[in-house]
Amino acid sequence: MKTQTFELKFENGTLIIPTNIQNYFNNSQEKIKVSLTIESSSQETNNLKEEWEKWFEEVDKLKPTDAQIEIDDYQQLLIDKYRKEGLDL
């Protein structure tokens, strides 16, 4: 199977398929398989990665507490927490 690469446009939340791609689909005698790879040029991905790495580093530095909470107490504390947030259990 030969590979053909096209660039698509994305405008206002809509994927635009250019005429040359539509013509390729319409004129192809072969079975076509389409794969889509999305590349982002925004900085948001890098910032998000850095934020998660920072969070994991901080969590790794946390020291366990000496307080022991019984299972039943923990369950009750968890239920109380969610009730305060409005969850009806």
C-alpha positions as CSV (number, residue, x, y, z in Angstrom):
1,M,0.0,0.0,0.0
2,K,1.5,3.4,-1.0
3,T,1.3,6.3,1.4
4,Q,0.2,9.7,0.5
5,T,0.5,12.6,3.0
6,F,-1.9,15.6,3.0
7,E,-2.3,18.6,5.4
8,L,-5.7,19.4,6.7
9,K,-6.9,22.7,8.1
10,F,-8.8,23.2,11.3
11,E,-10.9,26.3,11.5
12,N,-13.4,27.4,14.1
13,G,-13.7,23.8,15.5
14,T,-14.2,22.3,12.0
15,L,-11.8,20.0,10.2
16,I,-11.5,21.3,6.6
17,I,-10.8,18.7,3.9
18,P,-9.3,20.5,0.9
19,T,-10.5,19.8,-2.6
20,N,-7.3,17.9,-3.6
21,I,-7.9,15.4,-0.9
22,Q,-11.5,14.9,-1.9
23,N,-10.4,14.4,-5.5
24,Y,-7.8,11.8,-4.3
25,F,-10.5,9.9,-2.5
26,N,-13.0,10.1,-5.4
27,N,-10.4,9.0,-8.0
28,S,-8.7,6.3,-6.1
29,Q,-9.2,2.7,-7.4
30,E,-7.7,1.2,-4.3
31,K,-9.1,0.7,-0.8
32,I,-8.2,3.7,1.3
33,K,-7.2,3.7,5.0
34,V,-7.0,7.1,6.7
35,S,-4.8,7.8,9.8
36,L,-4.8,11.1,11.6
37,T,-1.8,12.5,13.5
38,I,-2.4,15.7,15.4
39,E,0.6,18.0,16.2
40,S,0.2,21.0,18.4
41,S,2.6,23.9,18.3
42,S,1.2,25.5,21.5
43,Q,3.2,25.9,24.6
44,E,0.4,24.5,26.7
45,T,1.5,20.9,26.4
46,N,5.0,21.7,27.6
47,N,3.6,23.8,30.5
48,L,1.3,21.0,31.6
49,K,4.1,18.5,31.5
50,E,6.3,20.7,33.6
51,E,3.5,21.3,36.1
52,W,2.9,17.5,36.5
53,E,6.7,16.9,36.9
54,K,6.9,19.6,39.6
55,W,3.9,18.0,41.4
56,F,5.4,14.6,41.3
57,E,8.7,15.9,42.6
58,E,6.9,17.6,45.5
59,V,4.9,14.5,46.3
60,D,8.1,12.4,46.3
61,K,9.5,14.8,49.0
62,L,6.4,14.4,51.3
63,K,7.1,12.6,54.5
64,P,4.6,10.1,55.8
65,T,2.7,11.2,59.0
66,D,2.9,9.3,62.2
67,A,-0.9,9.5,62.7
68,Q,-2.6,6.2,62.2
69,I,-6.2,6.3,61.2
70,E,-8.4,3.3,61.7
71,I,-10.2,2.0,58.7
72,D,-13.6,2.7,60.1
73,D,-12.6,6.2,61.1
74,Y,-11.2,6.9,57.6
75,Q,-14.4,5.7,56.0
76,Q,-16.5,8.0,58.2
77,L,-14.2,11.0,57.6
78,L,-14.5,10.4,53.9
79,I,-18.3,10.1,54.1
80,D,-18.4,13.3,56.2
81,K,-16.2,15.2,53.7
82,Y,-18.5,14.3,50.8
83,R,-21.7,15.2,52.8
84,K,-20.2,18.6,53.5
85,E,-19.8,19.0,49.7
86,G,-23.5,18.3,49.2
87,L,-23.3,14.6,48.2
88,D,-26.3,12.7,49.7
89,L,-25.1,9.3,50.8
